[in-house]
């Protein structure tokens, strides 16, 4: 299906673009929403992302069956990071101490709904949220995150530590309320 | 894998979807510089030509049949009596739902052989088979009212049919095919979907924005596609003693049930198609003959009807595309001549159906390679 849609888009088929949009807009909306705090900005970033996807598919080549989806998510993440940079929301001053990650106690994420987990991540401060997203969901290493965000590895590590602490506290709070 | 609770966090949020802003697609279109989509004139033109071609082929077949009968027989005045049967139009056989019911309705002919054509209609799984009379008798018994059911006659007695050569002749075939068994294909692909009314196809989920129920999870459960049902008429034109060119017009019905968590969409696709192919006679011995056939078919979906439960009235949620369908077919056939003109044939075969380039789900999207069993009547003129 993806291969066929891409082939049609490479021939400037607008109907195929709409089909591709309909197929993936839900998941890309969720990804963008996890990075960008304002609803209005999410729309702008997502719109720019789709335009970049459609205009860059002419040179796209498949490696695996799901590589189109992975590629589209990557475009959305890059656009989100560009937007956050342009808004000066990626400032990490004062977070450069290296923190050894302690062995985390178990956090019960199963009892929290997916929408609540999504909302909690969005409520994280910009720096925490960005590093947590890149580390957990895009599976980047601290070195890769440091290169991408132009920060030190130790800053990435400490941001992740605080993000996890903050998130674990919120999740436990929600679980306690339910009891 | 990070080896801590964030792994579970990732797993839970992977595949999470959200409803986008309702005007997002409009914004993308504007930014891409697209105007409103023009009508696809070329497709419309192709469809018109295909329709015209199909109608012409069907008419040519019927007229050729009619003309041939007129030319073959002379009508001696002395044989025209009051007892001549009043002409009746061709009638289609009544279909009764009976398991493996196979009936023949015969009409007793006039002084000389008469010829009849019936339409074979085979429902799914060949549970119902009913064939109208194909009769050639020498008795002069008049038909009783009870005996006359459904048939087609020429209105005059026949003095002497023309001698027919053993060469291949122009032929018309009425055919039908359906499921080989009662089973239906079932595909399981679970897709969690968020933010949409129950039953919304995944590819339609988010475009319409605020018409959806917020944060509702719908899981796509399964697709059941019934075996295609086909009816058709084919005209064969002999190229030499063994080889003939075949074409005609066919109808195909594809039925599917698309299931979601709490509802089901019933989908029916109606296709009209034009086959084109070659038939090669492999063996011929008296009444029996064997042949091979290869060909291609171009079909157009002329009606895509989907049914939602009455509570869900958003017409835009249903996929209303009407795809084109191309296929290649090969078959081996066995024919048994009931008389010089009429034969009954059975034609097992296989067809390969190419992707139609749309997101409409149907039998061929799951099974591009489809076995078939065609049964029908062939009139050799």
Interface residues (C-beta under 8 A of the other chain):
Chain A: X1 X4 X8 X14 X15 X17 X18 X19 X21 X22 X23 X25 X26 X27 X29 X30 X33 X34 X42 X43 X46 X47 X48 X50 X51 X54 X55 X104 X106 X107 X109 X110 X114 X115 X117 X118 X121 X132 X135 X136 X137 X164 X167 X168
Chain B: X2 X4 X5 X6 X8 X9 X10 X12 X13 X14 X15 X16 X17 X18 X19 X20 X21 X24 X25 X27 X28 X31 X32 X34 X37 X193 X194 X195 X202 X203 X204 X205 X206 X207 X215 X355 X357 X359
